[in-house]
Amino acid sequence: MKADRLMSVLLLLQARGQVTERELAEQLEVSQRTIHRDLESLSASRIPVSAVRGAQGGWQLEKGWRTNVPGLNEAELNALLMAQPRTLGNTRLTTAAQSALNKLMAAMPEPMKAQAAHLRQRLHVDPTGWRDTGEDLSMLAAVQDAVARDRRLSFDYTRADGEQSARTVDPLGLVSKGLTWYLVARTADGMRTFRVARMQRVTVLAVGFERPARFDLEEHWKSSTAELNRKRAGYRVILSLTEDAARRVQTWCVAKPVAPGSGARKALEGRVTLQVDFDNDREARFIVLGLGSAVRVVEPESLRQWVEDEARAVADTAKRD
């Protein structure tokens, strides 16, 4: 709707100070001609918006002028209520985020307050899973403070393999992936990513640091995760499973049914045959062994042999006991 777009233009001008028609058009996914008409409409409505000529020009609001209108439409209000602070865990940031949400609701016009109350009666976000993820976010607030103030950070870190180390880093940004938080930081050895739940004894140091001028957190995260996925060697197996076990494997792993007519399906008729991609052979062994008699390894031969040897070892141990 045009009214929503006009409000978006106004808020973008208010947030950025000076914006070109091209930037506004790209942001709002409309033509520059449409943006030009919108700016003229704002000016005709006595909104103090003006054009700045020249190579560095654009559009801007009169200095000091701000709108107090929240400018939320129905879809945005729904999204705001659904995006409650569920990724913050049980930390003091959760209370702060909820307080900010409550203040925003209180500042809304009366009709929108009524609509928000209506939606809140019909929506509840439970941030916990059925199983405890074990994510300790007690250090998140301190890490966020260092990131926000460009202060150097020291902490003890435990890697996934159990190796511990003391670190001093320049914290550049926080990333929430699912319900897991990561710190992207510059170290003496280059850029590194740390899982916040594995950080202990975090100290925000008094010394600051100069942030890299061209660093873009979102772009860095995209490129680093893409590189990580490329480096993963991968371990592909073919499993024959009971229907219940197949459902569980498809929930846990990247798995797809083997195409009808393949040798694997012909060899093991009457069961569900899946091609499963694990990160490595250790992960495959852990999952397969845990499924017990509900799974048979079709390929590779090395995994099938390991499972058979491990099953015999378990049986021998049980006999001795």
LUMZARO-218651 format. One record per residue (C-alpha): x negated, y negated, z; residue number from 1. Coordinates in Angstrom, 1 decimal, always signed. Example, Ala and Ser with C-alpha at 12.3 -4.5 7.8 and 13.67 -1.06 7.14 Angstrom:
2
<pt xx="-12.3" yy="+4.5" zz="+7.8" n="1"/>
<pt xx="-13.7" yy="+1.1" zz="+7.1" n="2"/>
***
This chain:
321
<pt xx="+0.0" yy="+0.0" zz="+0.0" n="1"/>
<pt xx="-1.2" yy="-3.5" zz="-0.8" n="2"/>
<pt xx="-0.6" yy="-4.7" zz="+2.8" n="3"/>
<pt xx="-2.9" yy="-1.9" zz="+4.2" n="4"/>
<pt xx="-5.5" yy="-2.8" zz="+1.5" n="5"/>
<pt xx="-5.4" yy="-6.5" zz="+2.4" n="6"/>
<pt xx="-6.0" yy="-5.7" zz="+6.0" n="7"/>
<pt xx="-8.9" yy="-3.4" zz="+5.0" n="8"/>
<pt xx="-10.4" yy="-6.3" zz="+3.0" n="9"/>
<pt xx="-10.0" yy="-8.6" zz="+5.9" n="10"/>
<pt xx="-11.6" yy="-6.2" zz="+8.4" n="11"/>
<pt xx="-14.5" yy="-5.5" zz="+6.1" n="12"/>
<pt xx="-15.2" yy="-9.2" zz="+5.7" n="13"/>
<pt xx="-14.9" yy="-9.6" zz="+9.5" n="14"/>
<pt xx="-17.3" yy="-6.8" zz="+10.1" n="15"/>
<pt xx="-20.0" yy="-7.5" zz="+7.5" n="16"/>
<pt xx="-20.0" yy="-11.3" zz="+7.2" n="17"/>
<pt xx="-20.5" yy="-11.5" zz="+3.5" n="18"/>
<pt xx="-19.4" yy="-8.9" zz="+0.9" n="19"/>
<pt xx="-19.3" yy="-8.9" zz="-2.9" n="20"/>
<pt xx="-16.2" yy="-8.0" zz="-4.9" n="21"/>
<pt xx="-18.1" yy="-4.9" zz="-6.3" n="22"/>
<pt xx="-18.8" yy="-3.6" zz="-2.8" n="23"/>
<pt xx="-15.2" yy="-4.1" zz="-1.7" n="24"/>
<pt xx="-14.0" yy="-2.3" zz="-4.8" n="25"/>
<pt xx="-16.3" yy="+0.6" zz="-4.2" n="26"/>
<pt xx="-15.3" yy="+0.9" zz="-0.6" n="27"/>
<pt xx="-11.6" yy="+0.7" zz="-1.2" n="28"/>
<pt xx="-11.7" yy="+2.7" zz="-4.5" n="29"/>
<pt xx="-9.9" yy="+0.1" zz="-6.6" n="30"/>
<pt xx="-11.0" yy="-2.2" zz="-9.5" n="31"/>
<pt xx="-12.8" yy="-5.5" zz="-9.0" n="32"/>
<pt xx="-9.9" yy="-7.2" zz="-10.6" n="33"/>
<pt xx="-7.6" yy="-5.8" zz="-7.9" n="34"/>
<pt xx="-10.0" yy="-7.0" zz="-5.2" n="35"/>
<pt xx="-10.2" yy="-10.5" zz="-6.8" n="36"/>
<pt xx="-6.4" yy="-10.7" zz="-6.7" n="37"/>
<pt xx="-6.4" yy="-9.5" zz="-3.0" n="38"/>
<pt xx="-8.9" yy="-12.2" zz="-2.1" n="39"/>
<pt xx="-6.7" yy="-14.8" zz="-3.8" n="40"/>
<pt xx="-3.7" yy="-13.5" zz="-1.9" n="41"/>
<pt xx="-5.6" yy="-13.9" zz="+1.4" n="42"/>
<pt xx="-6.6" yy="-17.4" zz="+0.5" n="43"/>
<pt xx="-3.0" yy="-18.3" zz="-0.4" n="44"/>
<pt xx="-1.9" yy="-17.0" zz="+3.0" n="45"/>
<pt xx="-4.2" yy="-19.6" zz="+4.6" n="46"/>
<pt xx="-6.8" yy="-17.0" zz="+5.6" n="47"/>
<pt xx="-10.1" yy="-19.0" zz="+5.6" n="48"/>
<pt xx="-11.9" yy="-16.8" zz="+3.0" n="49"/>
<pt xx="-14.2" yy="-18.4" zz="+0.5" n="50"/>
<pt xx="-16.6" yy="-17.5" zz="-2.3" n="51"/>
<pt xx="-20.4" yy="-18.0" zz="-2.1" n="52"/>
<pt xx="-22.0" yy="-18.6" zz="-5.5" n="53"/>
<pt xx="-25.4" yy="-17.4" zz="-6.7" n="54"/>
<pt xx="-27.4" yy="-14.2" zz="-7.0" n="55"/>
<pt xx="-27.0" yy="-13.5" zz="-3.2" n="56"/>
<pt xx="-23.4" yy="-14.6" zz="-3.2" n="57"/>
<pt xx="-20.1" yy="-12.9" zz="-2.3" n="58"/>
<pt xx="-17.0" yy="-13.6" zz="-0.2" n="59"/>
<pt xx="-17.0" yy="-14.5" zz="+3.5" n="60"/>
<pt xx="-14.7" yy="-15.6" zz="+6.3" n="61"/>
<pt xx="-15.0" yy="-19.1" zz="+7.9" n="62"/>
<pt xx="-17.6" yy="-18.8" zz="+10.7" n="63"/>
<pt xx="-16.0" yy="-18.0" zz="+14.0" n="64"/>
<pt xx="-12.6" yy="-16.9" zz="+12.5" n="65"/>
<pt xx="-11.4" yy="-13.5" zz="+13.6" n="66"/>
<pt xx="-8.2" yy="-11.6" zz="+13.5" n="67"/>
<pt xx="-6.8" yy="-10.0" zz="+16.7" n="68"/>
<pt xx="-4.5" yy="-7.7" zz="+14.8" n="69"/>
<pt xx="-5.5" yy="-4.0" zz="+15.1" n="70"/>
<pt xx="-4.3" yy="-3.4" zz="+11.6" n="71"/>
<pt xx="-3.5" yy="+0.3" zz="+12.0" n="72"/>
<pt xx="-1.1" yy="+2.0" zz="+9.7" n="73"/>
<pt xx="+0.8" yy="+5.2" zz="+10.7" n="74"/>
<pt xx="-1.8" yy="+7.5" zz="+9.2" n="75"/>
<pt xx="-4.6" yy="+5.7" zz="+11.0" n="76"/>
<pt xx="-2.7" yy="+5.9" zz="+14.3" n="77"/>
<pt xx="-2.2" yy="+9.6" zz="+13.8" n="78"/>
<pt xx="-5.9" yy="+10.1" zz="+13.1" n="79"/>
<pt xx="-7.0" yy="+8.0" zz="+16.1" n="80"/>
<pt xx="-4.9" yy="+10.1" zz="+18.5" n="81"/>
<pt xx="-6.2" yy="+13.4" zz="+16.9" n="82"/>
<pt xx="-9.9" yy="+12.2" zz="+17.1" n="83"/>
<pt xx="-9.9" yy="+12.1" zz="+20.9" n="84"/>
<pt xx="-13.3" yy="+12.4" zz="+22.6" n="85"/>
<pt xx="-13.4" yy="+16.2" zz="+22.4" n="86"/>
<pt xx="-17.0" yy="+16.5" zz="+21.3" n="87"/>
<pt xx="-18.5" yy="+14.8" zz="+24.3" n="88"/>
<pt xx="-18.1" yy="+17.7" zz="+26.7" n="89"/>
<pt xx="-17.7" yy="+17.1" zz="+30.4" n="90"/>
<pt xx="-19.8" yy="+13.9" zz="+30.6" n="91"/>
<pt xx="-19.4" yy="+10.3" zz="+31.7" n="92"/>
<pt xx="-19.1" yy="+9.4" zz="+28.0" n="93"/>
<pt xx="-15.8" yy="+11.2" zz="+27.9" n="94"/>
<pt xx="-14.3" yy="+8.9" zz="+30.5" n="95"/>
<pt xx="-15.7" yy="+5.8" zz="+28.7" n="96"/>
<pt xx="-14.4" yy="+7.0" zz="+25.3" n="97"/>
<pt xx="-10.9" yy="+7.7" zz="+26.8" n="98"/>
<pt xx="-10.9" yy="+4.3" zz="+28.5" n="99"/>
<pt xx="-11.8" yy="+2.6" zz="+25.1" n="100"/>
<pt xx="-8.9" yy="+4.5" zz="+23.5" n="101"/>
<pt xx="-6.5" yy="+3.4" zz="+26.2" n="102"/>
<pt xx="-7.6" yy="-0.3" zz="+25.9" n="103"/>
<pt xx="-7.0" yy="-0.1" zz="+22.1" n="104"/>
<pt xx="-3.5" yy="+1.3" zz="+22.7" n="105"/>
<pt xx="-2.8" yy="-1.5" zz="+25.2" n="106"/>
<pt xx="-3.8" yy="-4.2" zz="+22.6" n="107"/>
<pt xx="-1.3" yy="-2.9" zz="+20.0" n="108"/>
<pt xx="+1.9" yy="-4.7" zz="+19.2" n="109"/>
<pt xx="+5.0" yy="-3.4" zz="+21.0" n="110"/>
<pt xx="+6.4" yy="-1.4" zz="+18.0" n="111"/>
<pt xx="+3.1" yy="+0.4" zz="+17.6" n="112"/>
<pt xx="+2.8" yy="+1.1" zz="+21.3" n="113"/>
<pt xx="+6.1" yy="+2.9" zz="+21.1" n="114"/>
<pt xx="+5.0" yy="+4.9" zz="+18.1" n="115"/>
<pt xx="+1.7" yy="+5.8" zz="+19.9" n="116"/>
<pt xx="+3.7" yy="+7.0" zz="+23.0" n="117"/>
<pt xx="+6.0" yy="+9.0" zz="+20.7" n="118"/>
<pt xx="+3.0" yy="+10.7" zz="+19.1" n="119"/>
<pt xx="+1.2" yy="+11.4" zz="+22.4" n="120"/>
<pt xx="+4.2" yy="+13.3" zz="+23.7" n="121"/>
<pt xx="+3.8" yy="+15.6" zz="+20.7" n="122"/>
<pt xx="+0.0" yy="+16.1" zz="+20.6" n="123"/>
<pt xx="-2.5" yy="+17.5" zz="+23.0" n="124"/>
<pt xx="-6.2" yy="+18.2" zz="+22.2" n="125"/>
<pt xx="-7.9" yy="+20.9" zz="+24.3" n="126"/>
<pt xx="-11.6" yy="+20.5" zz="+23.8" n="127"/>
<pt xx="-12.5" yy="+23.9" zz="+25.2" n="128"/>
<pt xx="-12.8" yy="+27.1" zz="+23.2" n="129"/>
<pt xx="-11.5" yy="+30.5" zz="+24.3" n="130"/>
<pt xx="-15.1" yy="+31.4" zz="+25.1" n="131"/>
<pt xx="-17.6" yy="+29.1" zz="+27.0" n="132"/>
<pt xx="-20.1" yy="+27.8" zz="+24.4" n="133"/>
<pt xx="-22.6" yy="+27.2" zz="+27.2" n="134"/>
<pt xx="-23.4" yy="+23.7" zz="+25.8" n="135"/>
<pt xx="-24.9" yy="+21.7" zz="+28.6" n="136"/>
<pt xx="-24.3" yy="+18.0" zz="+27.7" n="137"/>
<pt xx="-25.4" yy="+16.5" zz="+31.0" n="138"/>
<pt xx="-28.3" yy="+14.8" zz="+29.2" n="139"/>
<pt xx="-26.1" yy="+13.3" zz="+26.4" n="140"/>
<pt xx="-25.4" yy="+10.0" zz="+28.0" n="141"/>
<pt xx="-29.1" yy="+9.3" zz="+28.7" n="142"/>
<pt xx="-30.0" yy="+10.3" zz="+25.2" n="143"/>
<pt xx="-27.3" yy="+8.1" zz="+23.7" n="144"/>
<pt xx="-28.5" yy="+5.2" zz="+25.8" n="145"/>
<pt xx="-32.1" yy="+5.5" zz="+24.5" n="146"/>
<pt xx="-30.8" yy="+5.8" zz="+20.9" n="147"/>
<pt xx="-28.6" yy="+2.7" zz="+21.3" n="148"/>
<pt xx="-31.4" yy="+0.5" zz="+22.8" n="149"/>
<pt xx="-34.3" yy="+1.8" zz="+20.7" n="150"/>
<pt xx="-36.2" yy="+3.0" zz="+23.7" n="151"/>
<pt xx="-38.7" yy="+5.8" zz="+23.7" n="152"/>
<pt xx="-37.6" yy="+9.1" zz="+25.3" n="153"/>
<pt xx="-39.4" yy="+11.8" zz="+27.2" n="154"/>
<pt xx="-38.0" yy="+15.2" zz="+28.1" n="155"/>
<pt xx="-38.7" yy="+18.9" zz="+28.5" n="156"/>
<pt xx="-37.4" yy="+21.1" zz="+25.7" n="157"/>
<pt xx="-36.7" yy="+24.8" zz="+25.4" n="158"/>
<pt xx="-36.6" yy="+26.2" zz="+21.9" n="159"/>
<pt xx="-34.3" yy="+29.1" zz="+20.8" n="160"/>
<pt xx="-37.2" yy="+31.6" zz="+21.2" n="161"/>
<pt xx="-37.8" yy="+30.4" zz="+24.8" n="162"/>
<pt xx="-40.9" yy="+28.4" zz="+24.2" n="163"/>
<pt xx="-41.0" yy="+25.3" zz="+26.4" n="164"/>
<pt xx="-42.8" yy="+22.0" zz="+25.8" n="165"/>
<pt xx="-42.9" yy="+18.4" zz="+27.1" n="166"/>
<pt xx="-41.9" yy="+15.8" zz="+24.5" n="167"/>
<pt xx="-42.1" yy="+12.0" zz="+24.0" n="168"/>
<pt xx="-40.2" yy="+10.8" zz="+20.9" n="169"/>
<pt xx="-38.7" yy="+7.8" zz="+19.2" n="170"/>
<pt xx="-34.9" yy="+8.6" zz="+19.2" n="171"/>
<pt xx="-33.4" yy="+7.5" zz="+15.9" n="172"/>
<pt xx="-29.9" yy="+9.0" zz="+16.0" n="173"/>
<pt xx="-27.4" yy="+11.5" zz="+17.4" n="174"/>
<pt xx="-25.5" yy="+14.0" zz="+15.2" n="175"/>
<pt xx="-22.4" yy="+16.0" zz="+16.2" n="176"/>
<pt xx="-22.1" yy="+19.2" zz="+14.2" n="177"/>
<pt xx="-19.0" yy="+21.0" zz="+15.3" n="178"/>
<pt xx="-19.1" yy="+20.8" zz="+19.1" n="179"/>
<pt xx="-23.0" yy="+20.8" zz="+19.2" n="180"/>
<pt xx="-25.0" yy="+17.6" zz="+19.6" n="181"/>
<pt xx="-28.5" yy="+17.1" zz="+18.0" n="182"/>
<pt xx="-31.0" yy="+14.3" zz="+18.4" n="183"/>
<pt xx="-33.0" yy="+13.2" zz="+15.3" n="184"/>
<pt xx="-36.3" yy="+11.7" zz="+16.4" n="185"/>
<pt xx="-39.7" yy="+10.6" zz="+15.2" n="186"/>
<pt xx="-42.6" yy="+12.5" zz="+16.8" n="187"/>
<pt xx="-46.4" yy="+12.4" zz="+16.4" n="188"/>
<pt xx="-45.9" yy="+15.4" zz="+13.9" n="189"/>
<pt xx="-43.1" yy="+13.7" zz="+11.9" n="190"/>
<pt xx="-39.3" yy="+13.9" zz="+12.0" n="191"/>
<pt xx="-37.8" yy="+16.5" zz="+14.2" n="192"/>
<pt xx="-34.3" yy="+17.6" zz="+15.4" n="193"/>
<pt xx="-33.6" yy="+18.6" zz="+19.0" n="194"/>
<pt xx="-30.5" yy="+20.3" zz="+20.4" n="195"/>
<pt xx="-29.3" yy="+18.2" zz="+23.3" n="196"/>
<pt xx="-28.1" yy="+21.2" zz="+25.3" n="197"/>
<pt xx="-31.8" yy="+22.4" zz="+25.4" n="198"/>
<pt xx="-33.1" yy="+19.1" zz="+26.7" n="199"/>
<pt xx="-33.9" yy="+18.7" zz="+30.5" n="200"/>
<pt xx="-35.4" yy="+16.1" zz="+32.7" n="201"/>
<pt xx="-34.6" yy="+13.3" zz="+30.2" n="202"/>
<pt xx="-36.2" yy="+9.9" zz="+31.0" n="203"/>
<pt xx="-35.5" yy="+6.7" zz="+29.1" n="204"/>
<pt xx="-38.8" yy="+4.9" zz="+29.0" n="205"/>
<pt xx="-39.2" yy="+1.1" zz="+29.3" n="206"/>
<pt xx="-41.2" yy="+0.9" zz="+26.1" n="207"/>
<pt xx="-39.4" yy="+0.4" zz="+22.9" n="208"/>
<pt xx="-40.2" yy="+1.3" zz="+19.3" n="209"/>
<pt xx="-39.7" yy="-0.2" zz="+15.8" n="210"/>
<pt xx="-37.1" yy="+1.7" zz="+13.9" n="211"/>
<pt xx="-38.0" yy="+2.7" zz="+10.3" n="212"/>
<pt xx="-36.6" yy="+0.0" zz="+8.0" n="213"/>
<pt xx="-35.3" yy="+2.4" zz="+5.4" n="214"/>
<pt xx="-34.1" yy="+5.2" zz="+7.7" n="215"/>
<pt xx="-30.5" yy="+6.4" zz="+7.0" n="216"/>
<pt xx="-29.3" yy="+8.9" zz="+9.6" n="217"/>
<pt xx="-26.6" yy="+10.4" zz="+7.4" n="218"/>
<pt xx="-28.8" yy="+10.9" zz="+4.4" n="219"/>
<pt xx="-31.6" yy="+12.3" zz="+6.6" n="220"/>
<pt xx="-29.3" yy="+14.8" zz="+8.1" n="221"/>
<pt xx="-27.9" yy="+15.9" zz="+4.7" n="222"/>
<pt xx="-31.3" yy="+16.4" zz="+3.2" n="223"/>
<pt xx="-32.8" yy="+18.2" zz="+6.3" n="224"/>
<pt xx="-29.9" yy="+20.6" zz="+6.6" n="225"/>
<pt xx="-30.0" yy="+21.3" zz="+2.9" n="226"/>
<pt xx="-33.7" yy="+22.1" zz="+3.2" n="227"/>
<pt xx="-33.1" yy="+24.3" zz="+6.2" n="228"/>
<pt xx="-30.5" yy="+26.3" zz="+4.2" n="229"/>
<pt xx="-33.0" yy="+26.7" zz="+1.3" n="230"/>
<pt xx="-35.7" yy="+27.9" zz="+3.6" n="231"/>
<pt xx="-33.6" yy="+30.6" zz="+5.2" n="232"/>
<pt xx="-34.8" yy="+33.9" zz="+3.7" n="233"/>
<pt xx="-31.4" yy="+35.5" zz="+4.1" n="234"/>
<pt xx="-30.7" yy="+39.2" zz="+4.6" n="235"/>
<pt xx="-27.9" yy="+40.7" zz="+2.5" n="236"/>
<pt xx="-26.3" yy="+44.0" zz="+3.6" n="237"/>
<pt xx="-23.4" yy="+46.1" zz="+2.5" n="238"/>
<pt xx="-21.3" yy="+47.6" zz="+5.2" n="239"/>
<pt xx="-18.3" yy="+50.0" zz="+5.3" n="240"/>
<pt xx="-16.0" yy="+49.1" zz="+8.2" n="241"/>
<pt xx="-12.7" yy="+49.9" zz="+9.7" n="242"/>
<pt xx="-10.1" yy="+47.2" zz="+9.0" n="243"/>
<pt xx="-10.3" yy="+45.8" zz="+12.5" n="244"/>
<pt xx="-14.1" yy="+45.6" zz="+12.4" n="245"/>
<pt xx="-14.0" yy="+44.0" zz="+8.9" n="246"/>
<pt xx="-11.7" yy="+41.3" zz="+10.2" n="247"/>
<pt xx="-14.1" yy="+40.5" zz="+13.0" n="248"/>
<pt xx="-17.2" yy="+40.5" zz="+10.8" n="249"/>
<pt xx="-15.4" yy="+38.1" zz="+8.4" n="250"/>
<pt xx="-14.8" yy="+35.8" zz="+11.4" n="251"/>
<pt xx="-18.4" yy="+35.9" zz="+12.6" n="252"/>
<pt xx="-20.4" yy="+36.0" zz="+9.4" n="253"/>
<pt xx="-20.5" yy="+35.0" zz="+5.7" n="254"/>
<pt xx="-18.9" yy="+38.0" zz="+4.2" n="255"/>
<pt xx="-16.9" yy="+39.0" zz="+1.1" n="256"/>
<pt xx="-15.3" yy="+42.2" zz="-0.2" n="257"/>
<pt xx="-17.4" yy="+44.3" zz="-2.6" n="258"/>
<pt xx="-15.8" yy="+44.2" zz="-6.1" n="259"/>
<pt xx="-13.6" yy="+47.3" zz="-6.9" n="260"/>
<pt xx="-15.4" yy="+49.9" zz="-8.9" n="261"/>
<pt xx="-18.8" yy="+49.3" zz="-7.4" n="262"/>
<pt xx="-20.9" yy="+52.2" zz="-6.3" n="263"/>
<pt xx="-20.6" yy="+51.2" zz="-2.7" n="264"/>
<pt xx="-16.8" yy="+51.3" zz="-2.8" n="265"/>
<pt xx="-16.7" yy="+54.6" zz="-4.6" n="266"/>
<pt xx="-19.1" yy="+56.1" zz="-2.1" n="267"/>
<pt xx="-17.0" yy="+55.2" zz="+0.9" n="268"/>
<pt xx="-13.4" yy="+55.5" zz="+0.0" n="269"/>
<pt xx="-10.7" yy="+54.5" zz="+2.5" n="270"/>
<pt xx="-12.6" yy="+51.8" zz="+4.4" n="271"/>
<pt xx="-13.2" yy="+48.1" zz="+3.9" n="272"/>
<pt xx="-16.6" yy="+47.5" zz="+2.2" n="273"/>
<pt xx="-18.1" yy="+44.0" zz="+2.7" n="274"/>
<pt xx="-21.2" yy="+42.3" zz="+1.4" n="275"/>
<pt xx="-22.5" yy="+40.3" zz="+4.4" n="276"/>
<pt xx="-25.3" yy="+37.6" zz="+4.4" n="277"/>
<pt xx="-27.2" yy="+37.4" zz="+7.7" n="278"/>
<pt xx="-30.0" yy="+34.9" zz="+8.4" n="279"/>
<pt xx="-32.4" yy="+37.8" zz="+9.1" n="280"/>
<pt xx="-32.7" yy="+41.5" zz="+9.9" n="281"/>
<pt xx="-32.6" yy="+40.8" zz="+13.7" n="282"/>
<pt xx="-29.1" yy="+39.2" zz="+13.4" n="283"/>
<pt xx="-27.9" yy="+42.1" zz="+11.2" n="284"/>
<pt xx="-29.2" yy="+44.7" zz="+13.7" n="285"/>
<pt xx="-27.5" yy="+42.9" zz="+16.6" n="286"/>
<pt xx="-24.1" yy="+42.7" zz="+14.9" n="287"/>
<pt xx="-24.2" yy="+46.2" zz="+13.4" n="288"/>
<pt xx="-25.2" yy="+47.9" zz="+16.6" n="289"/>
<pt xx="-22.5" yy="+46.1" zz="+18.5" n="290"/>
<pt xx="-19.8" yy="+47.5" zz="+16.1" n="291"/>
<pt xx="-20.7" yy="+51.1" zz="+17.0" n="292"/>
<pt xx="-18.8" yy="+53.8" zz="+15.1" n="293"/>
<pt xx="-16.6" yy="+51.2" zz="+13.3" n="294"/>
<pt xx="-19.4" yy="+50.5" zz="+10.9" n="295"/>
<pt xx="-21.6" yy="+52.4" zz="+8.4" n="296"/>
<pt xx="-24.5" yy="+50.8" zz="+6.7" n="297"/>
<pt xx="-24.4" yy="+51.3" zz="+2.9" n="298"/>
<pt xx="-27.4" yy="+49.1" zz="+2.0" n="299"/>
<pt xx="-30.2" yy="+48.5" zz="+2.6" n="300"/>
<pt xx="-31.8" yy="+51.9" zz="+3.5" n="301"/>
<pt xx="-34.2" yy="+50.3" zz="+6.0" n="302"/>
<pt xx="-31.3" yy="+49.0" zz="+8.1" n="303"/>
<pt xx="-29.4" yy="+52.3" zz="+7.9" n="304"/>
<pt xx="-32.5" yy="+54.2" zz="+9.1" n="305"/>
<pt xx="-33.0" yy="+51.8" zz="+12.0" n="306"/>
<pt xx="-29.4" yy="+52.1" zz="+13.1" n="307"/>
<pt xx="-29.7" yy="+55.9" zz="+13.0" n="308"/>
<pt xx="-32.9" yy="+55.9" zz="+15.0" n="309"/>
<pt xx="-31.5" yy="+53.4" zz="+17.6" n="310"/>
<pt xx="-28.3" yy="+55.5" zz="+18.0" n="311"/>
<pt xx="-30.5" yy="+58.6" zz="+18.7" n="312"/>
<pt xx="-32.5" yy="+56.7" zz="+21.2" n="313"/>
<pt xx="-29.4" yy="+55.5" zz="+23.0" n="314"/>
<pt xx="-28.0" yy="+59.1" zz="+23.0" n="315"/>
<pt xx="-31.3" yy="+60.5" zz="+24.4" n="316"/>
<pt xx="-31.3" yy="+57.8" zz="+27.2" n="317"/>
<pt xx="-27.7" yy="+58.7" zz="+28.1" n="318"/>
<pt xx="-28.7" yy="+62.4" zz="+28.4" n="319"/>
<pt xx="-31.6" yy="+61.7" zz="+30.7" n="320"/>
<pt xx="-29.4" yy="+59.6" zz="+32.9" n="321"/>
***
